[in-house]
Amino acid sequence: MAKVILGFSAFFHDSAAALLVDGKIVAAVQEERFTRVKGDASFPENAMKYVLQEANVLPGELSAIAFYEKPLLKFERLLETYHAFPPKGLGSFLKAMPLWLKDKLFVRKKIKEYCKKMGFQNVPIHFPEHHLSHAASAFYPSPFEKATILTVDGVGEWDTMAIGMGQGNGIKILREQHFPHSLGLLYSAFTYFLGFRVNSGEYKMMGLAAYGNPEANETMEYAQKIVDHVVDIRPDGSVLLNMDYFDFAVHLTMTNDKNWEGLFNLPRRKAEGKLTQKHANLALAAQRVLEDCMCKLANTAVGLTGCRNLVMAGGVALNSVNNGKMLRNANIENLWIQPAAGDTGGALGAALAVWHIAMDKERKVLYPDMMSGAYLGPLYPEQHILHIARKNIDLNPQQIDNEDALLELTAKAISAGKIVGWFQGRMEFGPRALGNRSILADPRNPEMQEKINRKIKFRESFRPFAPSVLEENAQEYFELSESSPYMLFVQKVKSNRLTSIEKTATGLKERLSQIRSDIPSVTHVDFSARIQTVNKNSNPRYWRLLKAFKDKTGYGILINTSFNVKDEPIVCSPTDAIQCFRQTDMDILVLGNVVFRKSQEGF
């Protein structure tokens, strides 16, 4: 019988499940996609049911279950932390303990109860450490026979950073940093102080940082204050936080607001509060501190192992601006990052750790990697989509089985200024839409950035949009020499595509409306873009759509943003897609081979 391993993450944020069959990644998905609760932390019952169904596995056929961390070790860290910060942690301690004693301390028992409910019991349960799960998710699917491993996040049990070496089917952890000293929590603290939500708003702060003025005295003063007062950055990239500025160890907030406000002469921004240049400059200063630390950590890691292949995971590995700069690090020859780098990917890493380490199974290296383009989620059959079409006849559904005709219609609509919901094939695993659950538009249209933010996504106007580009044409648009299939690298737009802009524009809104290139709606204010290169083999239909758009316009590039609105998960099912289509100003929806339109007019 095949060996079947179910890995999962849960009970903190971004619960997920992943399934291996004889070491092959068969399916992986976040729980939020089914429950429609953003960042859902609950037991991933729906995700588990899906991955088992995808592999046609019965409950009794599971060989092992893997949870992505050690709950008792995390509880030990909680107790020791409260003990280290008396008496100010007493209130938080009294609130946290009943919850831990009721639920979290007995996670093993809780998992067994859930498994029994789902029909599989007496299955061995493994608890690899949090950062080992991250390391496994980074190394085992990568295209390298051996690699240096760097994992950086907020905190697992005790670890906040780990350096390791992967070779063959083994992983050896060489160096760790422990809580409360955490680069991830430092970045999250700035996220919180700037008015964004921790564990989901870090990418907003990264986007805001591009509006910071790198030459302003204020930006440089902020950066200096950070390293003089808030964090001690060691030559090896490790950090020591000044805990006078942080409350996350013993309270339910990230920062000591009084001390931060005194240091930066800036009040903590409330959610949805007005954004100013000061906020952008502070975001840029924090981003640069993170980049400095990550560069030092990467150099230390490669120096320890002697191997210039680097793989990364952990939430900080989703910082695509930093990732783009790491591509230019002379000490790194090849870089691969797990597309589901956060706790979502911990579910996959836990299963891989059990397969290769606990079961001592041989590792087979695949190129470009083992992730199947991250298209590991649900696929909905044609009959299901046709059923949805019959239930939504007011949306003028039209079935077009000829793919050339379907792609021609879609490319024509986009080139005419229409915004298209694009729902195809298996859903993506991880935080990025990669052309199967995407909203698409014309990057040449300077109005698209504001229009999609305001009328489709209902989100902050400063947020940038990513381009999808034909892999073979990427270097015509961007300073990018590598493939970027998972939208994890930010690089500059080619200088010959840039337009001259007025230097007098100083306000955030003024700068946002400037036309900076011939692809203005994917060119950020610092002339960069977060790029997805699309390969003909990994996503044939999406590649052909880009090719059809190029044949029509001369541009093999599209705006690609995730198919969702603000504060909602990416759509999973055709029903989700229809609902999102109805509540936004999208013009057409292409659901498999069926086109839905809000009006019957042609394009």
KOLTI-834362 format. One record per residue (C-alpha): residue in three letters; z, x, y. Coordinates in steps of 0.25 Angstrom, whole numbers, padded with zeros to 4 digits, always signed. Example, Ala and Ser with C-alpha at 12.3 -4.5 7.8 and 13.67 -1.06 7.14 Angstrom:
BEGIN
ALA+0031+0049-0018;SER+0029+0055-0004;
//
This chain:
BEGIN
MET+0000+0000+0000;ALA-0003+0004+0014;LYS+0009+0009+0023;VAL+0011+0000+0034;ILE+0021+0004+0046;LEU+0025-0006+0057;GLY+0030+0001+0070;PHE+0036-0006+0081;SER+0043-0005+0095;ALA+0052-0015+0101;PHE+0065-0019+0109;PHE+0062-0011+0121;HIS+0048-0014+0127;ASP+0034-0015+0122;SER+0037-0019+0107;ALA+0025-0016+0098;ALA+0021-0015+0083;ALA+0011-0006+0076;LEU+0006-0005+0062;LEU+0002+0007+0053;VAL-0005+0005+0040;ASP-0006+0018+0032;GLY-0004+0025+0046;LYS-0015+0018+0053;ILE-0012+0011+0066;VAL-0017-0003+0063;ALA-0010-0011+0074;ALA-0001-0010+0086;VAL+0003-0020+0097;GLN+0014-0023+0107;GLU+0022-0036+0105;GLU+0020-0040+0120;ARG+0005-0043+0117;PHE+0010-0055+0108;THR+0022-0060+0115;ARG+0016-0058+0129;VAL+0029-0051+0134;LYS+0026-0039+0142;GLY+0032-0027+0135;ASP+0039-0036+0125;ALA+0050-0028+0118;SER+0053-0038+0107;PHE+0052-0036+0092;PRO+0036-0035+0090;GLU+0035-0046+0080;ASN+0021-0050+0085;ALA+0016-0036+0086;MET+0021-0034+0072;LYS+0015-0046+0066;TYR+0002-0042+0072;VAL+0001-0028+0067;LEU+0005-0032+0053;GLN-0006-0043+0054;GLU-0016-0033+0059;ALA-0014-0024+0047;ASN-0013-0036+0037;VAL+0001-0031+0033;LEU+0011-0040+0026;PRO+0025-0039+0030;GLY+0029-0033+0016;GLU+0018-0022+0018;LEU+0025-0014+0029;SER+0029+0000+0025;ALA+0038+0003+0037;ILE+0042-0002+0051;ALA+0044+0008+0062;PHE+0052+0005+0075;TYR+0049+0014+0086;GLU+0063+0020+0089;LYS+0077+0021+0085;PRO+0086+0010+0090;LEU+0099+0016+0087;LEU+0096+0029+0094;LYS+0092+0021+0106;PHE+0105+0014+0105;GLU+0112+0027+0105;ARG+0105+0031+0118;LEU+0110+0019+0124;LEU+0124+0021+0121;GLU+0124+0036+0125;THR+0117+0033+0138;TYR+0128+0022+0142;HIS+0138+0032+0138;ALA+0132+0043+0147;PHE+0132+0034+0159;PRO+0146+0028+0161;PRO+0150+0019+0167;LYS+0137+0014+0174;GLY+0131+0010+0161;LEU+0142+0001+0157;GLY+0135-0012+0162;SER+0122-0009+0156;PHE+0129-0005+0143;LEU+0136-0018+0142;LYS+0123-0025+0144;ALA+0115-0017+0134;MET+0125-0016+0122;PRO+0124-0030+0118;LEU+0109-0030+0118;TRP+0109-0017+0109;LEU+0120-0022+0100;LYS+0113-0035+0098;ASP+0099-0031+0096;LYS+0095-0016+0099;LEU+0105-0009+0091;PHE+0101-0016+0078;VAL+0086-0014+0080;ARG+0084-0010+0065;LYS+0091-0023+0061;LYS+0083-0031+0071;ILE+0070-0025+0066;LYS+0073-0028+0051;GLU+0076-0043+0056;TYR+0063-0044+0063;CYS+0056-0038+0051;LYS+0062-0047+0041;LYS+0058-0059+0050;MET+0044-0054+0050;GLY+0043-0053+0035;PHE+0044-0038+0033;GLN+0058-0032+0028;ASN+0063-0020+0020;VAL+0053-0012+0027;PRO+0058+0002+0032;ILE+0060+0003+0047;HIS+0059+0016+0054;PHE+0064+0020+0067;PRO+0057+0032+0073;GLU+0062+0037+0087;HIS+0056+0031+0099;HIS+0049+0044+0103;LEU+0045+0048+0089;SER+0038+0034+0089;HIS+0031+0038+0102;ALA+0027+0052+0097;ALA+0021+0046+0084;SER+0013+0036+0092;ALA+0008+0047+0100;PHE+0005+0057+0090;TYR+0001+0050+0077;PRO-0011+0042+0083;SER-0016+0054+0091;PRO-0029+0061+0088;PHE-0021+0075+0086;GLU-0017+0082+0074;LYS-0005+0087+0081;ALA+0000+0084+0095;THR+0011+0086+0105;ILE+0019+0073+0107;LEU+0025+0069+0120;THR+0032+0055+0121;VAL+0039+0051+0135;ASP+0045+0037+0138;GLY+0057+0031+0144;VAL+0066+0032+0132;GLY+0066+0030+0117;GLU+0080+0032+0110;TRP+0084+0044+0117;ASP+0071+0051+0119;THR+0063+0049+0132;MET+0053+0060+0129;ALA+0048+0068+0117;ILE+0039+0080+0113;GLY+0034+0081+0099;MET+0024+0087+0090;GLY+0015+0079+0081;GLN+0008+0086+0070;GLY+0002+0080+0057;ASN+0011+0068+0054;GLY+0023+0073+0060;ILE+0030+0073+0074;LYS+0040+0083+0079;ILE+0048+0079+0091;LEU+0051+0092+0099;ARG+0058+0088+0112;GLU+0064+0075+0118;GLN+0070+0071+0131;HIS+0082+0060+0130;PHE+0086+0048+0138;PRO+0089+0046+0150;HIS+0080+0057+0154;SER+0066+0051+0153;LEU+0053+0053+0160;GLY+0049+0038+0156;LEU+0061+0032+0162;LEU+0060+0040+0175;TYR+0046+0034+0176;SER+0051+0020+0173;ALA+0062+0022+0183;PHE+0051+0024+0194;THR+0044+0012+0188;TYR+0056+0004+0190;PHE+0059+0009+0204;LEU+0045+0006+0208;GLY+0047-0009+0204;PHE+0039-0009+0191;ARG+0045-0013+0177;VAL+0050-0002+0168;ASN+0042+0000+0155;SER+0030-0008+0160;GLY+0028-0004+0175;GLU+0027+0011+0173;TYR+0012+0011+0173;LYS+0013+0003+0186;MET+0020+0014+0193;MET+0010+0024+0187;GLY-0001+0016+0194;LEU+0007+0015+0207;ALA+0009+0030+0207;ALA-0006+0032+0210;TYR-0004+0025+0223;GLY+0006+0036+0227;ASN+0002+0047+0237;PRO+0003+0060+0230;GLU+0002+0068+0243;ALA+0013+0059+0250;ASN+0026+0066+0254;GLU+0033+0054+0249;THR+0027+0055+0235;MET+0031+0070+0234;GLU+0045+0067+0239;TYR+0047+0056+0228;ALA+0042+0066+0217;GLN+0052+0076+0223;LYS+0063+0067+0223;ILE+0061+0062+0209;VAL+0061+0076+0203;ASP+0073+0081+0213;HIS+0082+0069+0210;VAL+0077+0059+0199;VAL+0072+0068+0188;ASP+0073+0083+0184;ILE+0060+0087+0177;ARG+0061+0099+0168;PRO+0050+0109+0166;ASP+0047+0103+0152;GLY+0045+0089+0157;SER+0059+0083+0153;VAL+0066+0076+0163;LEU+0081+0074+0168;LEU+0083+0061+0175;ASN+0094+0060+0186;MET+0101+0048+0181;ASP+0107+0045+0195;TYR+0093+0039+0197;PHE+0092+0031+0185;ASP+0099+0018+0179;PHE+0091+0016+0166;ALA+0101+0023+0157;VAL+0112+0013+0160;HIS+0107+0002+0168;LEU+0095-0008+0166;THR+0088-0002+0178;MET+0080+0011+0179;THR+0084+0017+0192;ASN+0096+0019+0201;ASP+0089+0012+0213;LYS+0099+0017+0223;ASN+0096+0031+0220;TRP+0081+0030+0219;GLU+0080+0022+0232;GLY+0088+0033+0239;LEU+0080+0044+0233;PHE+0066+0038+0235;ASN+0070+0030+0248;LEU+0063+0018+0241;PRO+0069+0005+0236;ARG+0066+0001+0222;ARG+0054-0007+0222;LYS+0056-0021+0216;ALA+0046-0027+0206;GLU+0033-0032+0214;GLY+0038-0026+0226;LYS+0028-0020+0236;LEU+0023-0006+0232;THR+0022+0004+0243;GLN+0017+0018+0244;LYS+0031+0023+0242;HIS+0031+0017+0228;ALA+0018+0023+0225;ASN+0023+0037+0229;LEU+0035+0036+0221;ALA+0027+0031+0209;LEU+0018+0043+0211;ALA+0030+0053+0212;ALA+0036+0047+0199;GLN+0022+0048+0192;ARG+0021+0062+0195;VAL+0035+0066+0190;LEU+0031+0059+0177;GLU+0018+0067+0176;ASP+0025+0080+0179;CYS+0035+0077+0168;MET+0024+0073+0158;CYS+0016+0086+0161;LYS+0028+0094+0158;LEU+0032+0087+0146;ALA+0017+0088+0140;ASN+0017+0103+0143;THR+0031+0105+0136;ALA+0026+0096+0124;VAL+0014+0104+0122;GLY+0021+0117+0124;LEU+0031+0114+0114;THR+0021+0110+0103;GLY+0009+0119+0107;CYS+0000+0107+0104;ARG-0009+0102+0116;ASN-0012+0089+0110;LEU-0002+0079+0117;VAL+0001+0065+0113;MET+0010+0056+0121;ALA+0017+0042+0120;GLY+0029+0035+0126;GLY+0028+0027+0139;VAL+0026+0038+0148;ALA+0013+0041+0140;LEU+0007+0029+0146;ASN+0007+0035+0160;SER-0008+0037+0161;VAL-0007+0044+0174;ASN+0001+0055+0168;ASN-0007+0055+0155;GLY-0020+0058+0163;LYS-0013+0070+0170;MET-0009+0075+0156;LEU-0023+0075+0152;ARG-0025+0087+0162;ASN-0013+0094+0156;ALA-0018+0108+0152;ASN-0008+0109+0141;ILE-0013+0096+0134;GLU-0026+0097+0126;ASN-0026+0083+0121;LEU-0018+0071+0125;TRP-0016+0058+0117;ILE-0007+0046+0121;GLN-0003+0034+0113;PRO-0009+0022+0120;ALA+0004+0014+0117;ALA+0013+0025+0122;GLY+0025+0017+0125;ASP+0034+0010+0116;THR+0023+0001+0111;GLY+0017+0013+0104;GLY+0031+0017+0098;ALA+0028+0006+0088;LEU+0016+0013+0083;GLY+0023+0027+0084;ALA+0034+0022+0075;ALA+0025+0017+0064;LEU+0017+0031+0065;ALA+0030+0039+0064;VAL+0034+0031+0052;TRP+0020+0033+0045;HIS+0019+0048+0048;ILE+0034+0053+0049;ALA+0042+0044+0040;MET+0031+0042+0030;ASP+0025+0056+0032;LYS+0011+0050+0032;GLU-0001+0059+0036;ARG-0007+0058+0049;LYS-0022+0056+0051;VAL-0027+0060+0065;LEU-0038+0051+0070;TYR-0047+0052+0083;PRO-0046+0047+0093;ASP-0033+0042+0088;MET-0026+0032+0079;MET-0024+0021+0089;SER-0038+0014+0087;GLY-0039+0013+0102;ALA-0026+0006+0103;TYR-0033-0007+0099;LEU-0022-0010+0089;GLY-0018-0024+0093;PRO-0023-0038+0089;LEU-0037-0042+0087;TYR-0041-0057+0088;PRO-0053-0062+0080;GLU-0065-0069+0085;GLN-0061-0082+0080;HIS-0048-0082+0088;ILE-0055-0079+0100;LEU-0065-0090+0098;HIS-0053-0099+0096;ILE-0047-0095+0109;ALA-0061-0098+0116;ARG-0061-0112+0111;LYS-0047-0114+0117;ASN-0051-0109+0130;ILE-0065-0116+0132;ASP-0062-0117+0147;LEU-0064-0102+0148;ASN-0079-0103+0144;PRO-0078-0095+0132;GLN-0091-0088+0127;GLN-0093-0081+0114;ILE-0102-0069+0115;ASP-0103-0062+0101;ASN-0114-0053+0106;GLU-0106-0041+0110;ASP-0116-0035+0120;ALA-0117-0049+0127;LEU-0102-0050+0128;LEU-0101-0036+0134;GLU-0113-0038+0143;LEU-0106-0051+0148;THR-0092-0044+0150;ALA-0098-0032+0157;LYS-0106-0041+0166;ALA-0094-0049+0170;ILE-0086-0036+0173;SER-0097-0030+0181;ALA-0098-0043+0189;GLY-0083-0042+0193;LYS-0077-0051+0182;ILE-0064-0047+0176;VAL-0064-0048+0161;GLY-0053-0050+0151;TRP-0057-0042+0138;PHE-0051-0045+0125;GLN-0056-0038+0113;GLY-0052-0033+0099;ARG-0038-0027+0096;MET-0028-0027+0107;GLU-0023-0013+0112;PHE-0010-0007+0108;GLY-0002-0001+0120;PRO-0002-0005+0135;ARG-0017-0003+0138;ALA-0028-0013+0137;LEU-0040-0004+0131;GLY-0051-0014+0131;ASN-0047-0025+0122;ARG-0037-0032+0130;SER-0042-0029+0144;ILE-0046-0034+0157;LEU-0059-0028+0162;ALA-0066-0027+0176;ASP-0076-0018+0184;PRO-0070-0005+0189;ARG-0081-0004+0199;ASN-0076-0017+0207;PRO-0065-0013+0217;GLU-0059-0026+0217;MET-0055-0026+0203;GLN-0042-0018+0203;GLU-0036-0028+0213;LYS-0042-0041+0207;ILE-0037-0038+0193;ASN-0023-0034+0197;ARG-0022-0046+0206;LYS-0030-0057+0198;ILE-0029-0053+0184;LYS-0017-0044+0181;PHE-0008-0050+0192;ARG-0002-0036+0195;GLU+0001-0025+0205;SER-0012-0022+0214;PHE-0010-0007+0213;ARG-0012-0007+0197;PRO-0024+0001+0193;PHE-0034-0003+0182;ALA-0039+0006+0171;PRO-0054+0009+0168;SER-0060+0008+0154;VAL-0072+0017+0153;LEU-0082+0021+0142;GLU-0076+0034+0136;GLU-0089+0041+0138;ASN-0090+0038+0153;ALA-0075+0041+0156;GLN-0078+0054+0163;GLU-0088+0048+0172;TYR-0077+0040+0179;PHE-0064+0048+0176;GLU-0058+0062+0176;LEU-0056+0060+0161;SER-0060+0070+0150;GLU-0052+0062+0138;SER-0054+0049+0132;SER-0043+0039+0137;PRO-0044+0027+0127;TYR-0030+0022+0130;MET-0030+0021+0145;LEU-0019+0032+0146;PHE-0025+0042+0156;VAL-0027+0041+0171;GLN-0037+0050+0176;LYS-0045+0051+0190;VAL-0058+0044+0193;LYS-0070+0054+0194;SER-0071+0059+0208;ASN-0086+0055+0209;ARG-0082+0041+0207;LEU-0072+0040+0219;THR-0074+0035+0232;SER-0069+0039+0245;ILE-0057+0031+0250;GLU-0049+0030+0263;LYS-0037+0038+0263;THR-0031+0029+0274;ALA-0027+0019+0264;THR-0012+0020+0261;GLY-0007+0007+0256;LEU-0007+0004+0241;LYS-0015-0008+0243;GLU-0025-0001+0252;ARG-0027+0010+0242;LEU-0028+0001+0231;SER-0040-0006+0237;GLN-0048+0007+0239;ILE-0061+0009+0231;ARG-0058+0023+0225;SER-0070+0025+0215;ASP-0082+0017+0209;ILE-0073+0012+0199;PRO-0062+0007+0209;SER-0054-0003+0201;VAL-0050+0008+0191;THR-0048+0019+0201;HIS-0033+0020+0204;VAL-0029+0024+0218;ASP-0027+0039+0214;PHE-0042+0039+0208;SER-0037+0038+0194;ALA-0039+0028+0182;ARG-0032+0025+0169;ILE-0044+0027+0160;GLN-0048+0020+0146;THR-0059+0027+0140;VAL-0066+0017+0130;ASN-0072+0023+0117;LYS-0084+0016+0110;ASN-0077+0017+0097;SER-0063+0013+0101;ASN-0067+0000+0108;PRO-0081-0003+0106;ARG-0082-0016+0113;TYR-0075-0012+0125;TRP-0083+0001+0125;ARG-0096-0008+0125;LEU-0091-0016+0136;LEU-0089-0004+0145;LYS-0103+0001+0141;ALA-0109-0013+0145;PHE-0102-0012+0158;LYS-0108+0002+0160;ASP-0122-0003+0156;LYS-0120-0014+0167;THR-0113-0006+0178;GLY-0114+0009+0175;TYR-0099+0009+0174;GLY-0093+0011+0160;ILE-0079+0007+0165;LEU-0071-0005+0166;ILE-0057-0009+0172;ASN-0048-0011+0160;THR-0035-0018+0162;SER-0026-0024+0152;PHE-0028-0039+0149;ASN-0015-0045+0154;VAL-0009-0049+0167;LYS+0003-0042+0174;ASP+0016-0042+0165;GLU+0009-0047+0153;PRO+0005-0040+0140;ILE-0010-0037+0137;VAL-0016-0049+0131;CYS-0016-0049+0116;SER-0023-0062+0111;PRO-0035-0070+0115;THR-0025-0081+0120;ASP-0018-0070+0129;ALA-0031-0066+0135;ILE-0035-0080+0138;GLN-0022-0083+0145;CYS-0023-0070+0153;PHE-0038-0073+0156;ARG-0034-0087+0161;GLN-0022-0082+0170;THR-0030-0072+0177;ASP-0043-0070+0185;MET-0051-0063+0174;ASP-0065-0068+0174;ILE-0069-0067+0159;LEU-0062-0065+0146;VAL-0069-0058+0134;LEU-0061-0061+0122;GLY-0068-0055+0110;ASN-0082-0061+0111;VAL-0078-0073+0119;VAL-0080-0073+0134;PHE-0071-0082+0142;ARG-0074-0085+0157;LYS-0067-0093+0168;SER-0080-0098+0173;GLN-0093-0100+0167;GLU-0101-0092+0178;GLY-0109-0080+0173;PHE-0107-0065+0177;
//
